[in-house]
Amino acid sequence: MSTGNVPKPIASTSSFLDDRLGAGNFLKRNLRKIFPDHWSFLLGEIALYSFIILLLTGTFLTFFFKPSMSHVAYEGSYEPLKGVMMSEAYASALGISFDVRGGLLMRQMHHWAALLFVAGMMVHALRVFFTGAYRKPRELNWLIGVGLLTLALLEGLTGYSLPDDLLSGAGLRITEGVAISLPLVGTWITFFLFGGEYPGEDVISRFYSLHILLIPGILLGLISAHMILMWVQKHTQMPGKGRTNTNVVGAPFYPAFMAKAGAYFMFTFGVIALLGTFAQINPIWLFGPYTPADISAGSQPDFYMGFLEGSLRLMPAWEINFLGFTLPLSVLIPALVPMGVIMTGLALYPFVEQWVTGDRSEHHVADRPRNNPHRTSIGMSAITFYGVLWLLGANDEIASIFHVSLNWTTYIGRVLIFLGPLVTYVITYRICLGLQRSDAAVIGHGVESGVIKRLPHGEYIEVHVPPNEAIEAHVRGKAAVPMIAGTETDEDGIPPKGMRGPLGRLRAKMSRAYGGEKVALDEGHGHGHDEHAAVGPGKDDKSLTR
Amino acid sequence: MTDNHHDIDQPEERVPRRVIGTPSPAAGTSLLGAEEPAAKELTGVPGVTPQDERTARKGERAAALCFTVTLLAGIAFIVSYVVFQVGDLETTKTSTLALGSTLAVALLALAAGIVIWVRMIMPKYNLVQERHPMASGPEAREYVAETFLQGAAESGITRHPLLRRTLLLAAAPLGLAPLVLLRDLGPSYANFSEKLRHTVWGEKTKDGKHRRLVVEGTGAPIRAADFNSPGGILSVVPEGYEHDLNALAKATLILIKFRAEEIKPGTNLNWTHDGIVAYSKICTHVGCPAALYEQSTHHILCPCHQSTFDAADGAKVIFGPAARPLPQLPIAVDNEGYLVATADFAVPPGPSFWERGDAEAEVRENGGHA
């Protein structure tokens, strides 16, 4: 093959390395590794690149930040606070903003990158969920992802508290109020975290080492593991022409994917730079130094903490006293339950789904969300649950912007938090079936051609033509959701072994509801665009409307 | 297409079958693959569609333009760093704008240039690679299982229980050591709930007098006769602890002046002075300062989670997640007419905690007023 010769400097360097590392074997297998293409596969990359930008900007910030709570009189450039007593942390955060060239830019970029990091992880997780990309063999990577999301929230919380301005102090105080409410260990945890009574003089330096060393270290390790697993297991692909469960179709790592990823990193970096330049975030100099005696109205946490804030606001004032002990349910429930429901639900979902469907096979072709309507409905319900909490985290803003009663936003929220997910479930389920039916119509009847034909007896019809190959292949990527074989009772009315106990019966019932084909594409007629396969309402699953 | 260029022998199954039709990355001694193969070589290779020459030339010009923009913006960034100083709001704004926009332009132009390169110069790929099941196959598994058992047997850990047990035992204290080391994260005392029950209002001043209430911020003591317009409100801290954050986290007060007829029975009149009532400002929910006051309704509102308290009626909860009223502080005037605290709060102020118990009920049982 006449590929020319590798330029001398590269050839000698690579042989030097290969002689010592044997990297050639690895590169031979991996240089042309194929990466499938789809816009939604880029969402996780946003999180990855934001993390790199966080490391870069964060390192810059550490050169100037002093994580100390000792009191100093501010002597920096910002006129309105001159001479004010404040913690060294706040003074140095002001210094970064006003006395270091590019400091304010780096601080704002760091904050924006943090928001984008968490947002990127969230939408990436949703993509993986709705397309079923967490299925075997990717359950471990999914669990790593859930761990990453949890750690990212912690990382955000510790970072938010560092500047020690009045706003960050409010967040810290709420953290303390939640920690101290824990039964048995609450006061211990709080006094150990703060080195004594709140706020003490230790918490910022402790949060600092958590924020810049411990948590990012674990994040870095988990992200590496996440990447390696993705690399080894190869990326899932969307259904389409020539794409099967045993191949990967796309562009090679070298040179195309590499270049695209590089460009995408630059885009992310550039957008964060734009945000850091033009969209002011956390103007700490306006808030003043922290004191537990003051707060400003309309205090809001970063967006990813909003759902916890909302659930705290939503909760009725329940508190139990017994045997001289106190269980502050009005803090415990909202602080632990929504987070626990969401994170545990995420972590367990792949395994619960496997249990329900009895499906133990590998999946490398992503589902279109409509094709697994119950999963999609569960996901949308979870989004609604989260979304209601998140909106309620800003109910004071909602009340003042829309001139509605603050109390009523809370009352409505208390209903919506239960009703919203249910309604969403039903609506999503119907939308999924509707979309499946429209897919079946495309396969069965073809697509509208825009050509109107007059028949001999005078009737006008629009000519339908078969869809193009790519669309048809994409639609035909649908497979029935697996379900446990033989959940039906046999002739004597005896259910199969393992389905007899209450749990087994529940499992069989769930499997029948969750699995199967709700709307068949063309009832196994093969290439049926000529046959106009009947897609009638009679064959639909009506389990939610009956 | 065969591949005869294995430099080093590899078990065949570890090398995925090469993508059909792509140039061998291991051609000759090279590891880095093809150096600009001529376009006509690529034509006809399935899955690799080269760009036509005209598009590629247009792409080259566009990408070069982008890279030039990056170059200029990069220089502008460095120049901005030198030219624009920081300090006050205006100069900092100018510097941030200059640095940020040049950085953003440089990065975005670089990104755009690479994208143009990929889309207009590199071929379009639609290559297929095979996937193999993740599982390593029965032979490998069997080998690993055998080797594992063999190794365990060779090491003797199965046959020498004493070795095994003492090793496990030996590891236990070492595993605990880091936890023990964490003990001094906490304070030397362990009576946490006692600390939470008391505030500096219960301590007399050095000369044995009741502690004065002073205005937060100015530190001025409050003469009851001067705080006389009904509806007036002050944020109050203990004298001598104006800057002690630990003290303030429990002892900050909200001081409200009422007309005598406005006060409802929930308020302990013995603890007021001439219509002046002092409540803990620390919300009983999670400890934010309940800082908002609505004069017409006498509502104290905590801006964090909107717990609302009726200040005229012993600060009882009328809305929101707080479960308990804001504790009232017993106040009076000293012989100079300044407001002082005559005792500590009867119940612990601030958020609930496990050891707190129903302190309000205890006080009531003892005939007091919570």
Contacts between the chains, C-beta under 8 A, distances in Angstrom:
chain1	res1	chain2	res2	distance
A	1	B	23	5.6
A	1	B	24	6.2
A	1	B	27	5.3
A	1	B	34	7.8
A	2	B	37	7.6
A	2	B	41	7.4
A	3	B	23	5.5
A	3	B	27	5.3
A	3	B	28	7.8
A	3	B	30	7.4
A	3	B	33	6.9
A	3	B	34	3.9
A	3	B	35	6.0
A	3	B	37	5.6
A	4	B	34	7.3
A	4	B	35	4.1
A	4	B	36	6.7
A	4	B	37	7.6
A	5	B	28	7.7
A	5	B	30	7.4
A	5	B	35	6.8
A	6	B	30	4.4
A	6	B	31	7.8
A	6	B	32	5.5
A	6	B	35	6.2
A	7	B	35	7.4
A	10	B	32	6.2
A	11	B	29	7.5
A	11	B	30	6.9
A	14	B	31	5.0
A	14	B	32	6.3
A	15	B	29	7.4
A	18	B	31	6.2
A	22	B	8	7.2
A	23	B	31	7.5
A	24	B	7	6.4
A	24	B	8	7.3
A	24	B	26	7.4
A	24	B	31	4.8
A	25	B	8	6.2
A	25	B	10	6.3
A	27	B	25	6.9
A	27	B	31	5.6
A	27	B	32	7.9
A	28	B	15	6.9
A	28	B	25	5.7
A	28	B	26	5.3
A	28	B	31	7.5
A	29	B	14	7.3
A	29	B	15	6.0
A	29	B	16	6.3
A	31	B	25	5.0
A	31	B	32	7.9
A	31	B	33	6.4
A	32	B	18	7.4
A	32	B	19	5.7
A	32	B	22	5.9
A	32	B	25	6.1
A	32	B	33	7.9
A	32	B	127	7.7
A	32	B	129	7.9
A	33	B	129	7.2
A	34	B	19	6.9
A	34	B	127	5.4
A	34	B	128	7.2
A	34	B	129	4.1
A	71	B	243	7.1
A	77	B	86	7.2
A	77	B	87	4.2
A	77	B	88	6.4
A	78	B	88	7.3
A	78	B	89	7.7
A	79	B	88	6.4
A	85	B	243	6.1
A	97	B	92	7.0
A	98	B	86	5.8
A	98	B	87	6.3
A	98	B	88	7.5
A	98	B	92	5.5
A	99	B	86	6.4
A	99	B	87	7.3
A	100	B	86	7.0
A	101	B	81	5.7
A	101	B	84	7.4
A	101	B	85	7.1
A	101	B	86	5.4
A	101	B	95	5.9
A	101	B	99	7.3
A	102	B	81	6.6
A	102	B	95	7.4
A	102	B	96	7.8
A	102	B	99	5.1
A	103	B	86	7.4
A	104	B	86	7.5
A	104	B	92	5.8
A	104	B	95	7.9
A	104	B	96	4.9
A	105	B	96	4.9
A	105	B	99	5.2
A	105	B	100	4.8
A	105	B	103	7.5
A	108	B	96	7.7
A	109	B	100	7.9
A	137	B	134	4.4
A	170	B	288	6.1
A	170	B	304	6.5
A	173	B	249	7.8
A	173	B	286	7.0
A	173	B	287	5.0
A	173	B	288	5.8
A	174	B	286	5.0
A	174	B	287	7.3
A	174	B	288	6.7
A	174	B	304	6.3
A	176	B	286	7.6
A	176	B	287	6.3
A	176	B	351	7.7
A	177	B	285	6.9
A	177	B	286	2.6
A	177	B	287	4.2
A	177	B	288	7.7
A	177	B	350	7.8
A	177	B	351	4.1
A	178	B	286	6.1
A	180	B	351	5.7
A	180	B	352	7.8
A	180	B	353	4.7
A	181	B	286	7.5
A	181	B	351	6.4
A	181	B	352	6.0
A	181	B	353	6.6
A	181	B	354	7.9
A	182	B	354	7.2
A	183	B	354	5.2
A	184	B	354	5.9
A	185	B	354	7.9
A	186	B	353	5.2
A	186	B	354	5.0
A	187	B	192	4.0
A	187	B	193	6.0
A	187	B	196	7.0
A	187	B	353	5.3
A	187	B	354	6.5
A	187	B	355	6.3
A	188	B	186	7.3
A	188	B	192	7.0
A	190	B	192	7.7
A	190	B	353	7.9
A	191	B	186	5.2
A	191	B	187	6.0
A	191	B	192	5.0
A	191	B	195	7.9
A	192	B	182	7.6
A	192	B	185	4.7
A	192	B	186	4.0
A	193	B	185	7.6
A	195	B	185	6.5
A	195	B	186	7.0
A	195	B	187	6.5
A	196	B	186	7.6
A	196	B	187	4.1
A	196	B	246	7.5
A	197	B	195	5.7
A	197	B	196	7.8
A	197	B	246	4.9
A	197	B	249	7.1
A	197	B	250	7.8
A	198	B	246	7.1
A	198	B	249	5.1
A	198	B	287	7.6
A	199	B	245	5.3
A	199	B	246	6.9
A	199	B	249	6.2
A	200	B	246	6.5
A	206	B	185	7.8
A	233	B	134	6.4
A	234	B	129	7.9
A	234	B	131	5.9
A	242	B	128	6.6
A	245	B	131	7.4
A	246	B	130	6.4
A	246	B	131	5.1
A	247	B	128	5.3
A	247	B	129	6.4
A	247	B	130	5.6
A	247	B	131	5.7
A	248	B	128	7.2
A	248	B	129	4.8
A	248	B	130	7.9
A	248	B	131	5.9
A	249	B	126	6.4
A	249	B	127	7.1
A	249	B	128	5.2
A	249	B	129	8.0
A	250	B	125	6.9
A	250	B	126	7.5
A	250	B	127	6.8
A	251	B	125	3.9
A	251	B	126	8.0
A	251	B	127	6.9
A	252	B	19	7.2
A	252	B	22	7.2
A	252	B	125	6.2
A	252	B	127	6.0
A	254	B	33	7.3
A	255	B	122	6.4
A	256	B	118	6.1
A	256	B	122	5.6
A	256	B	125	5.7
A	259	B	114	5.5
A	259	B	117	6.4
A	259	B	118	4.9
A	259	B	122	7.1
A	260	B	114	7.7
A	260	B	115	7.4
A	260	B	118	5.5
A	262	B	114	5.8
A	263	B	110	7.8
A	263	B	111	4.6
A	263	B	112	7.8
A	263	B	114	3.7
A	263	B	115	4.8
A	263	B	118	6.9
A	264	B	111	7.3
A	265	B	111	7.9
A	266	B	107	4.9
A	266	B	108	7.2
A	266	B	110	4.9
A	266	B	111	3.5
A	266	B	114	6.9
A	267	B	107	7.7
A	267	B	108	6.8
A	267	B	111	4.3
A	269	B	107	4.8
A	270	B	103	8.0
A	270	B	104	5.1
A	270	B	105	7.9
A	270	B	106	7.9
A	270	B	107	3.5
A	270	B	108	3.7
A	270	B	110	7.9
A	270	B	111	6.0
A	271	B	104	7.8
A	271	B	108	7.7
A	273	B	100	5.7
A	273	B	103	4.6
A	273	B	104	3.8
A	273	B	107	5.9
A	274	B	100	7.4
A	274	B	101	7.8
A	274	B	104	4.4
A	274	B	108	7.7
A	276	B	100	5.7
A	277	B	96	6.3
A	277	B	97	6.2
A	277	B	99	7.7
A	277	B	100	2.6
A	277	B	101	5.5
A	277	B	103	7.7
A	277	B	104	6.2
A	278	B	97	7.9
A	278	B	100	7.3
A	278	B	101	8.0
A	290	B	245	7.7
A	291	B	245	6.4
A	291	B	248	6.1
A	292	B	245	5.9
A	292	B	248	5.0
A	292	B	249	3.8
A	292	B	252	6.7
A	292	B	282	7.3
A	292	B	287	7.7
A	292	B	289	6.9
A	293	B	216	5.6
A	293	B	235	6.4
A	293	B	237	6.2
A	293	B	248	4.8
A	293	B	252	4.0
A	293	B	281	6.6
A	293	B	289	5.8
A	294	B	216	7.5
A	294	B	235	7.4
A	294	B	289	5.9
A	294	B	291	6.7
A	295	B	288	5.6
A	295	B	289	4.7
A	295	B	291	5.2
A	295	B	303	5.7
A	295	B	304	7.0
A	296	B	303	7.3
A	297	B	291	7.7
A	297	B	292	6.1
A	297	B	303	4.5
A	298	B	303	7.0
A	299	B	303	6.0
A	299	B	304	6.4
A	309	B	305	7.6
A	312	B	285	7.7
A	312	B	286	7.1
A	312	B	304	7.9
A	312	B	305	5.0
A	312	B	321	6.2
A	313	B	305	4.6
A	313	B	306	6.0
A	313	B	320	7.6
A	313	B	321	6.8
A	314	B	321	7.9
A	315	B	321	4.6
A	316	B	321	6.9
A	317	B	307	7.7
A	317	B	317	5.8
A	317	B	320	6.8
A	317	B	321	5.4
A	317	B	322	5.9
A	317	B	323	4.4
A	318	B	323	6.7
A	319	B	323	3.5
A	319	B	324	7.1
A	319	B	352	6.2
A	321	B	357	6.0
A	321	B	358	3.8
A	321	B	361	7.3
A	324	B	355	7.9
A	324	B	357	4.0
A	324	B	358	7.8
A	325	B	354	5.6
A	325	B	355	6.7
A	325	B	356	7.9
A	325	B	357	6.0
A	326	B	352	5.0
A	326	B	353	6.6
A	326	B	354	6.1
A	326	B	355	7.6
A	326	B	356	4.4
A	326	B	357	5.8
A	326	B	358	7.2
A	327	B	354	7.6
A	328	B	323	6.6
A	328	B	351	7.2
A	328	B	352	3.8
A	328	B	353	7.7
A	330	B	285	6.8
A	330	B	321	4.4
A	330	B	322	7.3
A	330	B	323	5.4
A	331	B	285	6.8
A	331	B	286	6.0
A	331	B	321	7.5
A	331	B	351	7.1
A	331	B	352	7.1
A	334	B	321	7.4
A	362	B	133	6.3
A	362	B	134	6.7
A	364	B	131	5.9
A	395	B	306	7.3
A	396	B	303	7.1
A	396	B	306	6.6
A	406	B	306	6.2
A	407	B	319	5.6
A	410	B	306	7.0
A	410	B	319	7.8
A	410	B	320	7.7
